[in-house]
């Protein structure tokens, strides 16, 4: 994802990630909005370990234990990095 050309369709990636978020949220019993908030909190924690994501930690751990969870979380974090690096 970091090597995508400037004109790559980031919107298409966001749409695919949103669909994956709905599926992932359903797996662990969260709303997609709550899962996205957990992703944001976890990303903030990775950037600054003092930032807490404890409110979402158990849900993200459950998601990480599913077959698609780690790939979803990785894609979510990578898309955030790509978006930050472009703007």
Biopython code that builds the backbone (N, CA, C, O; Angstrom):
import numpy as np
from Bio.PDB.StructureBuilder import StructureBuilder

atoms = [
    (1, "UNK", "N", (0.825, -1.201, 0.000)),
    (1, "UNK", "CA", (0.000, 0.000, 0.000)),
    (1, "UNK", "C", (0.865, 1.260, 0.000)),
    (1, "UNK", "O", (0.484, 2.271, -0.590)),
    (2, "UNK", "N", (2.028, 1.207, 0.658)),
    (2, "UNK", "CA", (2.878, 2.389, 0.708)),
    (2, "UNK", "C", (3.463, 2.725, -0.656)),
    (2, "UNK", "O", (3.872, 3.863, -0.889)),
    (3, "UNK", "N", (3.508, 1.763, -1.548)),
    (3, "UNK", "CA", (4.091, 1.980, -2.865)),
    (3, "UNK", "C", (3.044, 2.247, -3.948)),
    (3, "UNK", "O", (3.357, 2.195, -5.137)),
    (4, "UNK", "N", (1.837, 2.523, -3.554)),
    (4, "UNK", "CA", (0.801, 2.830, -4.535)),
    (4, "UNK", "C", (1.147, 4.117, -5.259)),
    (4, "UNK", "O", (1.671, 5.048, -4.647)),
    (5, "UNK", "N", (0.862, 4.185, -6.552)),
    (5, "UNK", "CA", (1.115, 5.450, -7.261)),
    (5, "UNK", "C", (0.215, 6.554, -6.721)),
    (5, "UNK", "O", (-0.828, 6.292, -6.122)),
    (6, "UNK", "N", (0.634, 7.779, -6.942)),
    (6, "UNK", "CA", (-0.120, 8.955, -6.462)),
    (6, "UNK", "C", (-1.577, 8.928, -6.896)),
    (6, "UNK", "O", (-2.456, 9.363, -6.152)),
    (7, "UNK", "N", (-1.840, 8.416, -8.103)),
    (7, "UNK", "CA", (-3.200, 8.428, -8.617)),
    (7, "UNK", "C", (-3.984, 7.157, -8.281)),
    (7, "UNK", "O", (-5.059, 6.924, -8.833)),
    (8, "UNK", "N", (-3.446, 6.340, -7.378)),
    (8, "UNK", "CA", (-4.174, 5.131, -6.973)),
    (8, "UNK", "C", (-5.499, 5.529, -6.336)),
    (8, "UNK", "O", (-5.624, 6.602, -5.747)),
    (9, "UNK", "N", (-6.450, 4.675, -6.462)),
    (9, "UNK", "CA", (-7.790, 4.985, -5.989)),
    (9, "UNK", "C", (-7.910, 4.690, -4.494)),
    (9, "UNK", "O", (-8.358, 3.616, -4.093)),
    (10, "UNK", "N", (-7.502, 5.658, -3.684)),
    (10, "UNK", "CA", (-7.578, 5.499, -2.239)),
    (10, "UNK", "C", (-9.026, 5.346, -1.779)),
    (10, "UNK", "O", (-9.306, 4.674, -0.787)),
    (11, "UNK", "N", (-9.934, 5.977, -2.508)),
    (11, "UNK", "CA", (-11.354, 5.867, -2.144)),
    (11, "UNK", "C", (-11.817, 4.422, -2.252)),
    (11, "UNK", "O", (-12.575, 3.944, -1.408)),
    (12, "UNK", "N", (-11.366, 3.730, -3.283)),
    (12, "UNK", "CA", (-11.723, 2.307, -3.439)),
    (12, "UNK", "C", (-11.183, 1.485, -2.270)),
    (12, "UNK", "O", (-11.861, 0.583, -1.778)),
    (13, "UNK", "N", (-9.964, 1.797, -1.825)),
    (13, "UNK", "CA", (-9.398, 1.103, -0.672)),
    (13, "UNK", "C", (-10.233, 1.367, 0.577)),
    (13, "UNK", "O", (-10.475, 0.457, 1.369)),
    (14, "UNK", "N", (-10.675, 2.617, 0.755)),
    (14, "UNK", "CA", (-11.510, 2.950, 1.914)),
    (14, "UNK", "C", (-12.842, 2.196, 1.872)),
    (14, "UNK", "O", (-13.340, 1.751, 2.906)),
    (15, "UNK", "N", (-13.412, 2.055, 0.680)),
    (15, "UNK", "CA", (-14.681, 1.331, 0.545)),
    (15, "UNK", "C", (-14.484, -0.140, 0.901)),
    (15, "UNK", "O", (-15.300, -0.732, 1.608)),
    (16, "UNK", "N", (-13.401, -0.719, 0.408)),
    (16, "UNK", "CA", (-13.122, -2.123, 0.726)),
    (16, "UNK", "C", (-12.858, -2.303, 2.215)),
    (16, "UNK", "O", (-13.298, -3.286, 2.811)),
    (17, "UNK", "N", (-12.142, -1.361, 2.815)),
    (17, "UNK", "CA", (-11.867, -1.443, 4.243)),
    (17, "UNK", "C", (-13.158, -1.291, 5.053)),
    (17, "UNK", "O", (-13.325, -1.961, 6.072)),
    (18, "UNK", "N", (-14.064, -0.429, 4.618)),
    (18, "UNK", "CA", (-15.341, -0.253, 5.322)),
    (18, "UNK", "C", (-16.150, -1.541, 5.290)),
    (18, "UNK", "O", (-16.774, -1.906, 6.287)),
    (19, "UNK", "N", (-16.148, -2.234, 4.154)),
    (19, "UNK", "CA", (-16.855, -3.519, 4.065)),
    (19, "UNK", "C", (-16.209, -4.537, 4.989)),
    (19, "UNK", "O", (-16.903, -5.293, 5.669)),
    (20, "UNK", "N", (-14.884, -4.561, 5.016)),
    (20, "UNK", "CA", (-14.177, -5.484, 5.905)),
    (20, "UNK", "C", (-14.438, -5.125, 7.365)),
    (20, "UNK", "O", (-14.528, -6.010, 8.216)),
    (21, "UNK", "N", (-14.561, -3.821, 7.661)),
    (21, "UNK", "CA", (-14.840, -3.389, 9.033)),
    (21, "UNK", "C", (-16.210, -3.886, 9.484)),
    (21, "UNK", "O", (-16.369, -4.334, 10.619)),
    (22, "UNK", "N", (-17.201, -3.805, 8.591)),
    (22, "UNK", "CA", (-18.540, -4.294, 8.956)),
    (22, "UNK", "C", (-18.483, -5.782, 9.296)),
    (22, "UNK", "O", (-19.066, -6.214, 10.290)),
    (23, "UNK", "N", (-17.790, -6.559, 8.481)),
    (23, "UNK", "CA", (-17.667, -7.999, 8.731)),
    (23, "UNK", "C", (-16.913, -8.266, 10.030)),
    (23, "UNK", "O", (-17.324, -9.107, 10.830)),
    (24, "UNK", "N", (-15.810, -7.550, 10.239)),
    (24, "UNK", "CA", (-15.008, -7.751, 11.444)),
    (24, "UNK", "C", (-15.794, -7.358, 12.692)),
    (24, "UNK", "O", (-15.738, -8.049, 13.710)),
    (25, "UNK", "N", (-16.521, -6.256, 12.612)),
    (25, "UNK", "CA", (-17.309, -5.808, 13.756)),
    (25, "UNK", "C", (-18.372, -6.842, 14.113)),
    (25, "UNK", "O", (-18.628, -7.105, 15.289)),
    (26, "UNK", "N", (-18.979, -7.416, 13.099)),
    (26, "UNK", "CA", (-19.996, -8.439, 13.338)),
    (26, "UNK", "C", (-19.389, -9.661, 14.035)),
    (26, "UNK", "O", (-20.030, -10.273, 14.890)),
    (27, "UNK", "N", (-18.171, -10.008, 13.674)),
    (27, "UNK", "CA", (-17.505, -11.168, 14.284)),
    (27, "UNK", "C", (-17.346, -11.020, 15.794)),
    (27, "UNK", "O", (-17.429, -12.001, 16.532)),
    (28, "UNK", "N", (-17.119, -9.793, 16.245)),
    (28, "UNK", "CA", (-16.843, -9.597, 17.673)),
    (28, "UNK", "C", (-17.948, -8.855, 18.411)),
    (28, "UNK", "O", (-17.799, -8.524, 19.587)),
    (29, "UNK", "N", (-19.052, -8.594, 17.726)),
    (29, "UNK", "CA", (-20.206, -7.994, 18.389)),
    (29, "UNK", "C", (-20.087, -6.514, 18.678)),
    (29, "UNK", "O", (-20.628, -6.032, 19.673)),
    (30, "UNK", "N", (-19.387, -5.784, 17.824)),
    (30, "UNK", "CA", (-19.305, -4.337, 17.952)),
    (30, "UNK", "C", (-19.988, -3.699, 16.752)),
    (30, "UNK", "O", (-20.209, -4.344, 15.727)),
    (31, "UNK", "N", (-20.314, -2.436, 16.895)),
    (31, "UNK", "CA", (-20.788, -1.695, 15.725)),
    (31, "UNK", "C", (-19.550, -1.301, 14.910)),
    (31, "UNK", "O", (-18.460, -1.170, 15.468)),
    (32, "UNK", "N", (-19.707, -1.115, 13.608)),
    (32, "UNK", "CA", (-18.568, -0.664, 12.809)),
    (32, "UNK", "C", (-17.961, 0.646, 13.320)),
    (32, "UNK", "O", (-16.745, 0.830, 13.266)),
    (33, "UNK", "N", (-18.802, 1.549, 13.813)),
    (33, "UNK", "CA", (-18.296, 2.823, 14.342)),
    (33, "UNK", "C", (-17.431, 2.599, 15.578)),
    (33, "UNK", "O", (-16.395, 3.245, 15.736)),
    (34, "UNK", "N", (-17.849, 1.690, 16.451)),
    (34, "UNK", "CA", (-17.044, 1.400, 17.637)),
    (34, "UNK", "C", (-15.737, 0.723, 17.271)),
    (34, "UNK", "O", (-14.702, 0.993, 17.879)),
    (35, "UNK", "N", (-15.780, -0.158, 16.279)),
    (35, "UNK", "CA", (-14.546, -0.800, 15.840)),
    (35, "UNK", "C", (-13.598, 0.234, 15.250)),
    (35, "UNK", "O", (-12.394, 0.191, 15.502)),
    (36, "UNK", "N", (-14.134, 1.159, 14.469)),
    (36, "UNK", "CA", (-13.283, 2.211, 13.906)),
    (36, "UNK", "C", (-12.672, 3.065, 15.016)),
    (36, "UNK", "O", (-11.506, 3.448, 14.932)),
    (37, "UNK", "N", (-13.450, 3.363, 16.049)),
    (37, "UNK", "CA", (-12.907, 4.114, 17.182)),
    (37, "UNK", "C", (-11.784, 3.326, 17.854)),
    (37, "UNK", "O", (-10.789, 3.904, 18.291)),
    (38, "UNK", "N", (-11.947, 2.012, 17.933)),
    (38, "UNK", "CA", (-10.897, 1.167, 18.488)),
    (38, "UNK", "C", (-9.640, 1.182, 17.632)),
    (38, "UNK", "O", (-8.524, 1.194, 18.150)),
    (39, "UNK", "N", (-9.831, 1.180, 16.318)),
    (39, "UNK", "CA", (-8.682, 1.259, 15.401)),
    (39, "UNK", "C", (-7.926, 2.568, 15.614)),
    (39, "UNK", "O", (-6.696, 2.582, 15.675)),
    (40, "UNK", "N", (-8.667, 3.658, 15.726)),
    (40, "UNK", "CA", (-8.055, 4.974, 15.932)),
    (40, "UNK", "C", (-7.297, 4.998, 17.259)),
    (40, "UNK", "O", (-6.172, 5.495, 17.323)),
    (41, "UNK", "N", (-7.907, 4.465, 18.312)),
    (41, "UNK", "CA", (-7.260, 4.441, 19.628)),
    (41, "UNK", "C", (-6.010, 3.580, 19.604)),
    (41, "UNK", "O", (-4.994, 3.941, 20.197)),
    (42, "UNK", "N", (-6.077, 2.436, 18.918)),
    (42, "UNK", "CA", (-4.912, 1.555, 18.837)),
    (42, "UNK", "C", (-3.795, 2.220, 18.032)),
    (42, "UNK", "O", (-2.626, 2.135, 18.407)),
    (43, "UNK", "N", (-4.150, 2.879, 16.932)),
    (43, "UNK", "CA", (-3.146, 3.586, 16.133)),
    (43, "UNK", "C", (-2.476, 4.683, 16.963)),
    (43, "UNK", "O", (-1.262, 4.866, 16.886)),
    (44, "UNK", "N", (-3.262, 5.408, 17.752)),
    (44, "UNK", "CA", (-2.703, 6.449, 18.619)),
    (44, "UNK", "C", (-1.755, 5.834, 19.644)),
    (44, "UNK", "O", (-0.714, 6.411, 19.956)),
    (45, "UNK", "N", (-2.115, 4.671, 20.163)),
    (45, "UNK", "CA", (-1.252, 3.976, 21.119)),
    (45, "UNK", "C", (0.062, 3.550, 20.464)),
    (45, "UNK", "O", (1.120, 3.642, 21.086)),
    (46, "UNK", "N", (0.001, 3.086, 19.213)),
    (46, "UNK", "CA", (1.228, 2.700, 18.513)),
    (46, "UNK", "C", (2.131, 3.903, 18.278)),
    (46, "UNK", "O", (3.355, 3.789, 18.349)),
    (47, "UNK", "N", (1.528, 5.058, 17.998)),
    (47, "UNK", "CA", (2.299, 6.285, 17.799)),
    (47, "UNK", "C", (2.857, 6.816, 19.107)),
    (47, "UNK", "O", (3.944, 7.393, 19.141)),
    (48, "UNK", "N", (2.103, 6.617, 20.192)),
    (48, "UNK", "CA", (2.497, 7.137, 21.503)),
    (48, "UNK", "C", (2.017, 6.144, 22.556)),
    (48, "UNK", "O", (0.839, 6.151, 22.913)),
    (49, "UNK", "N", (2.911, 5.286, 23.061)),
    (49, "UNK", "CA", (2.492, 4.247, 24.020)),
    (49, "UNK", "C", (1.778, 4.773, 25.264)),
    (49, "UNK", "O", (1.114, 4.007, 25.963)),
    (50, "UNK", "N", (1.906, 6.065, 25.547)),
    (50, "UNK", "CA", (1.190, 6.633, 26.689)),
    (50, "UNK", "C", (-0.303, 6.766, 26.398)),
    (50, "UNK", "O", (-1.108, 6.868, 27.323)),
    (51, "UNK", "N", (-0.675, 6.763, 25.119)),
    (51, "UNK", "CA", (-2.091, 6.858, 24.755)),
    (51, "UNK", "C", (-2.771, 5.528, 25.074)),
    (51, "UNK", "O", (-2.243, 4.464, 24.752)),
    (52, "UNK", "N", (-3.909, 5.589, 25.687)),
    (52, "UNK", "CA", (-4.603, 4.374, 26.117)),
    (52, "UNK", "C", (-5.640, 3.923, 25.099)),
    (52, "UNK", "O", (-6.375, 4.727, 24.526)),
    (53, "UNK", "N", (-5.672, 2.626, 24.896)),
    (53, "UNK", "CA", (-6.745, 2.039, 24.094)),
    (53, "UNK", "C", (-7.441, 0.952, 24.908)),
    (53, "UNK", "O", (-8.076, 0.057, 24.349)),
    (54, "UNK", "N", (-7.316, 1.036, 26.228)),
    (54, "UNK", "CA", (-7.835, -0.005, 27.123)),
    (54, "UNK", "C", (-9.334, -0.236, 26.943)),
    (54, "UNK", "O", (-9.814, -1.353, 27.137)),
    (55, "UNK", "N", (-10.069, 0.795, 26.578)),
    (55, "UNK", "CA", (-11.506, 0.653, 26.360)),
    (55, "UNK", "C", (-11.793, -0.353, 25.243)),
    (55, "UNK", "O", (-12.841, -0.999, 25.249)),
    (56, "UNK", "N", (-10.879, -0.490, 24.297)),
    (56, "UNK", "CA", (-11.083, -1.356, 23.130)),
    (56, "UNK", "C", (-10.184, -2.591, 23.132)),
    (56, "UNK", "O", (-10.293, -3.434, 22.242)),
    (57, "UNK", "N", (-9.303, -2.705, 24.116)),
    (57, "UNK", "CA", (-8.292, -3.756, 24.081)),
    (57, "UNK", "C", (-8.880, -5.157, 23.992)),
    (57, "UNK", "O", (-8.418, -5.958, 23.179)),
    (58, "UNK", "N", (-9.871, -5.473, 24.792)),
    (58, "UNK", "CA", (-10.421, -6.834, 24.756)),
    (58, "UNK", "C", (-11.085, -7.143, 23.419)),
    (58, "UNK", "O", (-10.954, -8.256, 22.910)),
    (59, "UNK", "N", (-11.795, -6.178, 22.842)),
    (59, "UNK", "CA", (-12.441, -6.400, 21.548)),
    (59, "UNK", "C", (-11.397, -6.581, 20.455)),
    (59, "UNK", "O", (-11.546, -7.450, 19.597)),
    (60, "UNK", "N", (-10.334, -5.764, 20.477)),
    (60, "UNK", "CA", (-9.294, -5.900, 19.456)),
    (60, "UNK", "C", (-8.535, -7.211, 19.615)),
    (60, "UNK", "O", (-8.120, -7.810, 18.622)),
    (61, "UNK", "N", (-8.350, -7.662, 20.850)),
    (61, "UNK", "CA", (-7.706, -8.968, 21.058)),
    (61, "UNK", "C", (-8.580, -10.091, 20.503)),
    (61, "UNK", "O", (-8.075, -11.014, 19.864)),
    (62, "UNK", "N", (-9.887, -10.013, 20.745)),
    (62, "UNK", "CA", (-10.803, -11.028, 20.185)),
    (62, "UNK", "C", (-10.746, -11.023, 18.672)),
    (62, "UNK", "O", (-10.719, -12.078, 18.038)),
    (63, "UNK", "N", (-10.726, -9.830, 18.095)),
    (63, "UNK", "CA", (-10.641, -9.729, 16.647)),
    (63, "UNK", "C", (-9.328, -10.322, 16.148)),
    (63, "UNK", "O", (-9.305, -11.010, 15.127)),
    (64, "UNK", "N", (-8.249, -10.061, 16.852)),
    (64, "UNK", "CA", (-6.951, -10.606, 16.473)),
    (64, "UNK", "C", (-6.889, -12.119, 16.515)),
    (64, "UNK", "O", (-6.040, -12.729, 15.864)),
    (65, "UNK", "N", (-7.776, -12.721, 17.270)),
    (65, "UNK", "CA", (-7.809, -14.184, 17.384)),
    (65, "UNK", "C", (-8.656, -14.834, 16.291)),
    (65, "UNK", "O", (-8.697, -16.061, 16.203)),
    (66, "UNK", "N", (-9.324, -14.051, 15.467)),
    (66, "UNK", "CA", (-10.122, -14.608, 14.372)),
    (66, "UNK", "C", (-9.219, -14.826, 13.165)),
    (66, "UNK", "O", (-8.086, -14.346, 13.131)),
    (67, "UNK", "N", (-9.726, -15.546, 12.184)),
    (67, "UNK", "CA", (-8.898, -15.850, 11.013)),
    (67, "UNK", "C", (-8.582, -14.611, 10.174)),
    (67, "UNK", "O", (-7.496, -14.520, 9.600)),
    (68, "UNK", "N", (-9.509, -13.660, 10.093)),
    (68, "UNK", "CA", (-9.294, -12.464, 9.266)),
    (68, "UNK", "C", (-8.929, -11.229, 10.066)),
    (68, "UNK", "O", (-8.575, -10.202, 9.487)),
    (69, "UNK", "N", (-9.008, -11.309, 11.358)),
    (69, "UNK", "CA", (-8.770, -10.136, 12.199)),
    (69, "UNK", "C", (-7.412, -9.483, 12.032)),
    (69, "UNK", "O", (-7.341, -8.270, 11.835)),
    (70, "UNK", "N", (-6.327, -10.251, 12.103)),
    (70, "UNK", "CA", (-5.015, -9.611, 11.960)),
    (70, "UNK", "C", (-4.829, -8.920, 10.605)),
    (70, "UNK", "O", (-4.227, -7.849, 10.529)),
    (71, "UNK", "N", (-5.344, -9.534, 9.543)),
    (71, "UNK", "CA", (-5.216, -8.912, 8.226)),
    (71, "UNK", "C", (-6.023, -7.620, 8.159)),
    (71, "UNK", "O", (-5.577, -6.636, 7.568)),
    (72, "UNK", "N", (-7.216, -7.623, 8.768)),
    (72, "UNK", "CA", (-8.031, -6.413, 8.769)),
    (72, "UNK", "C", (-7.331, -5.291, 9.531)),
    (72, "UNK", "O", (-7.244, -4.167, 9.039)),
    (73, "UNK", "N", (-6.834, -5.592, 10.727)),
    (73, "UNK", "CA", (-6.172, -4.567, 11.534)),
    (73, "UNK", "C", (-4.934, -4.027, 10.823)),
    (73, "UNK", "O", (-4.677, -2.824, 10.852)),
    (74, "UNK", "N", (-4.175, -4.901, 10.193)),
    (74, "UNK", "CA", (-2.996, -4.466, 9.457)),
    (74, "UNK", "C", (-3.389, -3.549, 8.304)),
    (74, "UNK", "O", (-2.765, -2.507, 8.101)),
    (75, "UNK", "N", (-4.417, -3.926, 7.549)),
    (75, "UNK", "CA", (-4.874, -3.093, 6.429)),
    (75, "UNK", "C", (-5.353, -1.737, 6.924)),
    (75, "UNK", "O", (-5.069, -0.709, 6.309)),
    (76, "UNK", "N", (-6.071, -1.734, 8.024)),
    (76, "UNK", "CA", (-6.575, -0.479, 8.577)),
    (76, "UNK", "C", (-5.430, 0.444, 8.963)),
    (76, "UNK", "O", (-5.444, 1.631, 8.638)),
    (77, "UNK", "N", (-4.447, -0.100, 9.654)),
    (77, "UNK", "CA", (-3.311, 0.715, 10.076)),
    (77, "UNK", "C", (-2.499, 1.193, 8.876)),
    (77, "UNK", "O", (-2.056, 2.341, 8.843)),
    (78, "UNK", "N", (-2.302, 0.317, 7.890)),
    (78, "UNK", "CA", (-1.541, 0.704, 6.708)),
    (78, "UNK", "C", (-2.241, 1.809, 5.918)),
    (78, "UNK", "O", (-1.588, 2.730, 5.427)),
    (79, "UNK", "N", (-3.547, 1.724, 5.796)),
    (79, "UNK", "CA", (-4.262, 2.774, 5.064)),
    (79, "UNK", "C", (-4.121, 4.114, 5.778)),
    (79, "UNK", "O", (-4.011, 5.152, 5.124)),
    (80, "UNK", "N", (-4.122, 4.107, 7.092)),
    (80, "UNK", "CA", (-3.918, 5.354, 7.843)),
    (80, "UNK", "C", (-2.528, 5.924, 7.570)),
    (80, "UNK", "O", (-2.375, 7.134, 7.400)),
    (81, "UNK", "N", (-1.517, 5.059, 7.528)),
    (81, "UNK", "CA", (-0.153, 5.515, 7.257)),
    (81, "UNK", "C", (-0.068, 6.100, 5.854)),
    (81, "UNK", "O", (0.532, 7.155, 5.649)),
    (82, "UNK", "N", (-0.672, 5.410, 4.892)),
    (82, "UNK", "CA", (-0.661, 5.893, 3.508)),
    (82, "UNK", "C", (-1.326, 7.258, 3.421)),
    (82, "UNK", "O", (-0.793, 8.168, 2.785)),
    (83, "UNK", "N", (-2.470, 7.408, 4.047)),
    (83, "UNK", "CA", (-3.186, 8.689, 3.982)),
    (83, "UNK", "C", (-2.392, 9.804, 4.646)),
    (83, "UNK", "O", (-2.366, 10.930, 4.149)),
    (84, "UNK", "N", (-1.747, 9.501, 5.761)),
    (84, "UNK", "CA", (-0.953, 10.525, 6.445)),
    (84, "UNK", "C", (0.270, 10.910, 5.625)),
    (84, "UNK", "O", (0.687, 12.068, 5.636)),
    (85, "UNK", "N", (0.846, 9.943, 4.914)),
    (85, "UNK", "CA", (2.074, 10.239, 4.167)),
    (85, "UNK", "C", (1.800, 11.029, 2.896)),
    (85, "UNK", "O", (2.708, 11.667, 2.362)),
    (86, "UNK", "N", (0.577, 11.001, 2.405)),
    (86, "UNK", "CA", (0.233, 11.702, 1.169)),
    (86, "UNK", "C", (-0.167, 13.150, 1.411)),
    (86, "UNK", "O", (-0.093, 13.967, 0.494)),
    (87, "UNK", "N", (-0.586, 13.481, 2.615)),
    (87, "UNK", "CA", (-1.150, 14.814, 2.850)),
    (87, "UNK", "C", (-0.333, 15.578, 3.854)),
    (87, "UNK", "O", (-0.659, 16.720, 4.175)),
]
sb = StructureBuilder()
sb.init_structure("model")
sb.init_model(0)
sb.init_chain("A")
sb.init_seg("    ")
for serial, (resi, resn, name, xyz) in enumerate(atoms, 1):
    if name == "N":
        sb.init_residue(resn, " ", resi, " ")
    sb.init_atom(name, np.array(xyz, "f"), 0.0, 1.0, " ", f" {name:<3s}", serial, name[0])
structure = sb.get_structure()
